[in-house]
Amino acid sequence: MKFDRYWPLIKSVCACIIGAGVAAFGFILSVAIAGVGDDIGDPQQIPKILAFVFSMSALIPFALVFACTALPMLIIGLPVQALLQKYHQTSYWVHAIFSVVGGSLASLFLFPSLPLAGFCAAIGFAAGSVAWLIRRPDKDALPAKAAHG
């Protein structure tokens, strides 16, 4: 079937989009928690955190982080993932390392700031981990060439 041929690509694109969404949500949640400050242990702060995370004021930062995460994942991450799979490098840790490096390099390219690069490395790790868990390239790695003899 023609659909089977494109299924790995469809899974990869969906993994990038969902991974970027999870990372963007984590970013918004961390901003909301940081905004509470020292009162984080107070149970009365939880509604304030949730109110910010699900408010319209969080929509623009979410969209920016989502775009800054999804675009590099789609433009750079998909070809890198295809190359890694071609060379049978499908383990989680290989993809996680590439996600951390990709997140920090994308950050330095878009917003040159070293502390932001560290934070974006964490976002890259989260997005890449979710993408790997969705895509699971180790489950459909290309078979090694059979030895002729």
Backbone bond lengths (Angstrom), bond angles and torsions (degrees), N, CA, C in turn:
res aa  C-N    CA-C-N  psi(-1)  N-CA   C-N-CA  omega(-1)  CA-C   N-CA-C  phi
1 M - - - 1.451 - - 1.525 109.20 -
2 K 1.317 116.20 149.04 1.458 120.93 178.85 1.525 111.44 -69.41
3 F 1.327 117.64 -31.88 1.454 120.92 -178.25 1.523 111.13 -64.36
4 D 1.334 117.28 -36.94 1.463 120.93 -179.78 1.521 111.71 -62.66
5 R 1.306 115.96 -30.71 1.461 120.69 -179.37 1.531 111.20 -67.00
6 Y 1.324 117.17 -35.91 1.455 121.73 -176.40 1.525 113.41 -96.00
7 W 1.321 118.21 -3.30 1.450 121.21 -176.07 1.533 113.42 -59.45
8 P 1.347 120.77 -43.55 1.471 119.14 177.18 1.537 112.74 -61.24
9 L 1.321 117.39 -37.96 1.465 120.18 178.41 1.524 110.87 -67.20
10 I 1.325 117.24 -41.35 1.467 120.82 178.37 1.532 109.66 -62.64
11 K 1.337 117.10 -44.03 1.464 120.33 177.70 1.518 111.35 -62.23
12 S 1.324 117.83 -38.85 1.462 121.21 -179.27 1.523 111.44 -66.60
13 V 1.322 117.15 -43.63 1.471 120.78 179.34 1.523 110.18 -64.86
14 C 1.322 117.20 -44.93 1.470 120.39 178.06 1.524 111.02 -63.03
15 A 1.330 117.25 -38.85 1.462 120.62 178.48 1.523 110.88 -63.26
16 C 1.328 117.24 -40.19 1.474 120.61 178.38 1.524 110.80 -64.37
17 I 1.309 117.00 -44.65 1.463 120.63 -177.18 1.527 110.83 -67.84
18 I 1.330 117.54 -44.74 1.467 120.38 179.95 1.523 110.27 -68.66
19 G 1.332 117.64 -40.83 1.456 120.52 177.41 1.520 112.01 -60.87
20 A 1.331 117.25 -41.49 1.465 120.80 177.49 1.525 110.90 -65.73
21 G 1.321 117.49 -37.81 1.466 120.49 177.85 1.515 112.46 -65.37
22 V 1.327 116.73 -41.12 1.465 120.32 178.20 1.526 110.52 -65.01
23 A 1.331 116.86 -42.18 1.464 120.43 179.03 1.524 111.26 -65.12
24 A 1.320 117.29 -40.78 1.468 120.57 178.81 1.521 110.77 -65.35
25 F 1.333 117.15 -40.37 1.459 120.32 177.35 1.521 110.52 -63.74
26 G 1.332 116.89 -40.73 1.461 120.26 176.87 1.515 112.12 -63.15
27 F 1.325 116.69 -36.82 1.462 120.40 177.18 1.524 110.68 -64.04
28 I 1.324 117.38 -46.41 1.463 121.46 -179.92 1.525 109.96 -63.80
29 L 1.315 117.31 -40.50 1.464 120.47 178.18 1.531 111.14 -63.90
30 S 1.342 117.10 -40.52 1.462 119.05 179.20 1.521 111.39 -68.08
31 V 1.329 118.20 -34.56 1.468 121.21 175.49 1.526 109.85 -64.69
32 A 1.324 116.85 -42.67 1.464 120.42 -179.90 1.527 110.98 -64.97
33 I 1.323 116.66 -40.99 1.462 119.67 179.37 1.520 110.53 -67.95
34 A 1.331 117.16 -40.10 1.467 120.51 177.68 1.523 111.01 -65.19
35 G 1.322 117.57 -31.38 1.461 120.99 178.71 1.515 112.89 -68.01
36 V 1.326 117.25 -26.28 1.461 121.02 178.51 1.524 110.02 -74.02
37 G 1.341 116.32 -35.70 1.460 120.61 176.06 1.507 113.60 77.09
38 D 1.329 115.94 -132.91 1.466 121.70 -174.12 1.524 113.22 -71.96
39 D 1.309 117.70 -14.50 1.463 120.77 -178.23 1.521 112.48 -86.77
40 I 1.323 118.07 19.67 1.458 120.99 -174.95 1.523 112.09 -63.61
41 G 1.328 119.06 -29.27 1.454 121.08 179.62 1.518 113.95 -77.75
42 D 1.319 117.12 -10.01 1.460 121.61 -178.41 1.527 109.61 -79.32
43 P 1.339 118.57 120.18 1.465 120.18 -179.73 1.527 113.80 -61.15
44 Q 1.322 118.25 -20.91 1.459 120.04 179.10 1.524 112.29 -72.69
45 Q 1.339 117.94 -11.78 1.457 121.72 179.47 1.529 112.50 -82.43
46 I 1.325 116.83 -18.42 1.465 120.58 -177.43 1.535 112.06 -59.38
47 P 1.327 120.10 -44.62 1.471 118.01 177.04 1.530 112.93 -61.94
48 K 1.340 117.71 -33.62 1.464 119.93 177.56 1.525 111.23 -65.90
49 I 1.326 115.59 -41.55 1.469 119.88 179.08 1.521 109.81 -63.50
50 L 1.319 116.87 -49.32 1.463 120.42 -179.24 1.519 111.80 -65.46
51 A 1.328 117.10 -35.47 1.465 119.94 178.12 1.520 110.77 -63.06
52 F 1.336 117.23 -39.43 1.458 118.97 178.44 1.524 111.55 -70.61
53 V 1.344 116.43 -44.13 1.461 120.19 -176.53 1.529 110.96 -60.17
54 F 1.324 117.33 -38.66 1.459 120.42 -176.45 1.529 112.92 -101.72
55 S 1.328 116.89 19.05 1.464 119.61 -179.84 1.521 110.50 -96.00
56 M 1.319 115.13 168.17 1.458 120.90 177.91 1.528 111.24 -69.72
57 S 1.335 118.27 -25.29 1.462 119.94 179.62 1.523 111.76 -68.65
58 A 1.308 118.16 -19.15 1.463 121.60 177.21 1.522 111.79 -90.19
59 L 1.331 117.49 -6.79 1.463 120.55 -175.73 1.526 112.29 -67.56
60 I 1.321 118.07 -42.89 1.466 120.68 -177.89 1.532 110.93 -68.40
61 P 1.352 119.92 -47.80 1.470 117.67 175.52 1.526 112.89 -60.88
62 F 1.331 117.08 -37.29 1.470 120.21 177.46 1.519 110.08 -61.01
63 A 1.337 116.85 -45.96 1.462 120.67 -179.15 1.526 111.28 -63.37
64 L 1.336 116.77 -39.59 1.466 119.53 178.91 1.522 111.82 -65.99
65 V 1.318 116.93 -46.76 1.461 119.89 179.92 1.525 110.30 -66.40
66 F 1.325 116.78 -39.16 1.471 120.48 177.67 1.526 110.35 -60.86
67 A 1.336 117.32 -47.15 1.466 120.76 -179.58 1.525 111.32 -65.22
68 C 1.335 116.42 -41.97 1.468 119.97 -179.29 1.522 111.99 -71.55
69 T 1.316 118.04 -15.08 1.463 121.41 177.07 1.524 110.75 -98.63
70 A 1.327 117.53 -42.85 1.461 120.79 -175.26 1.519 112.48 -71.34
71 L 1.323 117.35 -40.99 1.466 118.83 -177.57 1.528 112.87 -62.89
72 P 1.348 119.66 -49.68 1.472 117.37 175.79 1.530 113.15 -62.30
73 M 1.344 116.63 -34.12 1.460 118.51 178.39 1.517 111.32 -64.38
74 L 1.327 116.87 -39.55 1.467 120.04 -178.90 1.529 111.76 -77.32
75 I 1.330 116.92 -40.34 1.462 120.11 -174.26 1.530 111.59 -79.94
76 I 1.325 116.80 -41.23 1.468 120.40 -176.47 1.527 111.15 -104.43
77 G 1.326 116.34 -41.09 1.463 120.36 -174.22 1.514 114.72 -65.29
78 L 1.328 117.67 -40.04 1.468 119.35 -179.18 1.528 112.17 -64.13
79 P 1.355 119.31 -47.25 1.469 117.74 176.75 1.534 113.34 -64.31
80 V 1.339 116.97 -37.26 1.469 119.59 178.04 1.528 109.74 -64.55
81 Q 1.324 116.86 -42.26 1.467 120.05 179.18 1.526 110.44 -63.47
82 A 1.326 117.58 -38.85 1.466 120.92 178.04 1.534 110.77 -64.77
83 L 1.343 116.50 -41.19 1.471 119.56 177.28 1.517 111.71 -65.99
84 L 1.317 116.61 -42.45 1.463 119.35 178.00 1.520 110.87 -61.22
85 Q 1.312 116.75 -40.35 1.459 119.81 -179.97 1.525 110.64 -69.90
86 K 1.325 116.43 -35.63 1.465 119.99 178.46 1.525 110.92 -61.64
87 Y 1.339 116.00 -37.56 1.457 120.58 -179.89 1.528 112.79 -95.76
88 H 1.326 116.29 18.05 1.464 124.34 174.16 1.525 113.37 60.65
89 Q 1.318 116.91 32.66 1.464 122.75 175.07 1.531 107.91 -102.46
90 T 1.313 116.68 79.36 1.458 120.78 -171.88 1.525 113.38 -113.19
91 S 1.321 117.85 10.04 1.458 119.03 -178.31 1.524 110.68 -73.36
92 Y 1.306 114.65 160.46 1.460 121.19 -178.76 1.520 111.26 -61.68
93 W 1.326 116.91 -45.04 1.461 120.59 -173.11 1.517 112.38 -67.06
94 V 1.300 117.81 -34.49 1.474 119.88 176.41 1.522 109.65 -63.10
95 H 1.318 116.80 -44.91 1.461 120.63 179.07 1.526 111.31 -67.96
96 A 1.327 117.21 -36.06 1.464 120.15 178.94 1.523 111.06 -65.34
97 I 1.322 116.85 -41.49 1.470 120.06 178.65 1.523 110.42 -63.78
98 F 1.324 117.10 -44.21 1.456 119.77 177.77 1.527 111.45 -64.17
99 S 1.315 117.83 -33.24 1.471 120.93 178.19 1.524 111.30 -69.02
100 V 1.314 117.16 -41.08 1.467 120.86 178.00 1.528 110.05 -64.75
101 V 1.313 116.61 -47.62 1.469 120.28 179.40 1.525 110.16 -63.90
102 G 1.323 116.84 -43.06 1.464 120.20 178.96 1.512 112.72 -64.00
103 G 1.323 116.96 -40.23 1.465 120.09 178.99 1.510 112.00 -64.53
104 S 1.330 116.78 -42.79 1.461 118.80 -179.25 1.523 111.49 -72.36
105 L 1.333 118.61 -37.78 1.464 120.27 177.78 1.525 111.86 -67.99
106 A 1.323 117.13 -39.52 1.469 119.66 176.77 1.519 110.37 -63.27
107 S 1.316 116.24 -38.06 1.460 120.17 177.74 1.523 111.09 -64.12
108 L 1.329 116.47 -46.44 1.461 119.86 -179.25 1.527 111.43 -65.36
109 F 1.328 116.74 -30.23 1.459 120.24 178.11 1.524 111.28 -74.50
110 L 1.337 116.82 -41.41 1.465 120.70 -176.69 1.520 112.52 -83.00
111 F 1.331 117.21 -47.62 1.463 122.76 -177.23 1.524 108.26 -133.66
112 P 1.340 119.42 90.87 1.472 120.67 -174.55 1.531 113.21 -64.58
113 S 1.308 116.26 95.84 1.452 122.32 177.91 1.522 107.51 -154.54
114 L 1.318 116.73 124.56 1.453 120.31 -176.62 1.530 113.67 -65.75
115 P 1.354 120.46 -43.09 1.469 118.21 176.65 1.533 112.09 -63.30
116 L 1.319 116.58 -36.42 1.459 119.99 177.84 1.529 110.57 -67.09
117 A 1.331 116.76 -33.17 1.466 120.13 178.06 1.524 110.65 -63.41
118 G 1.337 117.10 -38.84 1.463 119.84 177.00 1.514 112.08 -65.11
119 F 1.331 116.15 -41.35 1.463 119.88 178.29 1.529 110.24 -66.64
120 C 1.324 116.59 -40.72 1.467 120.03 179.54 1.527 111.69 -70.61
121 A 1.332 117.15 -25.53 1.460 119.15 172.53 1.524 110.13 -64.25
122 A 1.341 116.34 -39.05 1.466 120.03 176.34 1.528 110.85 -66.79
123 I 1.320 116.85 -40.13 1.471 120.06 176.55 1.527 109.79 -63.77
124 G 1.338 116.53 -41.68 1.459 120.07 177.35 1.516 112.07 -61.91
125 F 1.337 115.80 -39.66 1.463 119.81 177.52 1.529 110.81 -62.48
126 A 1.332 116.14 -45.01 1.475 119.40 -179.94 1.520 110.80 -64.52
127 A 1.326 116.58 -46.70 1.468 119.90 -178.71 1.525 111.05 -65.22
128 G 1.320 116.75 -43.62 1.461 119.92 179.48 1.517 112.99 -66.45
129 S 1.336 116.60 -36.36 1.467 119.65 178.43 1.523 111.20 -65.72
130 V 1.323 116.09 -44.72 1.470 119.64 178.04 1.524 109.98 -64.38
131 A 1.330 116.68 -41.87 1.470 119.71 179.55 1.530 110.67 -63.12
132 W 1.335 117.51 -41.32 1.458 119.61 179.30 1.529 110.84 -65.31
133 L 1.348 116.35 -40.73 1.463 119.20 179.99 1.529 111.98 -65.21
134 I 1.325 116.95 -32.65 1.461 120.02 177.37 1.526 110.64 -76.78
135 R 1.316 116.04 -45.87 1.461 121.80 -174.53 1.523 112.56 -75.79
136 R 1.323 117.08 -40.32 1.473 124.66 -177.67 1.538 111.74 44.42
137 P 1.348 116.39 67.19 1.467 119.15 -179.13 1.523 113.49 -65.36
138 D 1.322 118.00 -18.04 1.457 119.87 178.17 1.524 112.05 -70.56
139 K 1.327 117.08 -18.33 1.464 120.55 -179.01 1.521 112.67 -81.56
140 D 1.345 117.11 -22.54 1.458 118.65 -179.22 1.519 111.39 -132.14
141 A 1.324 116.17 40.18 1.460 120.55 178.09 1.522 109.04 -63.56
142 L 1.318 114.75 147.99 1.448 119.46 179.08 1.523 109.54 -65.92
143 P 1.340 117.26 139.33 1.459 118.58 -179.13 1.527 110.21 -68.74
144 A 1.316 115.22 147.50 1.469 120.17 176.70 1.518 109.27 -67.98
145 K 1.331 115.96 150.79 1.460 119.51 178.81 1.521 109.24 -65.08
146 A 1.306 114.67 132.27 1.453 120.17 -178.72 1.528 109.13 -73.00
147 A 1.305 115.31 138.82 1.470 120.06 177.99 1.517 108.99 -75.24
148 H 1.312 115.50 130.62 1.479 119.35 177.53 1.513 107.96 -95.54
149 G 1.292 116.84 128.83 1.460 116.69 -177.88 1.434 114.97 -157.89
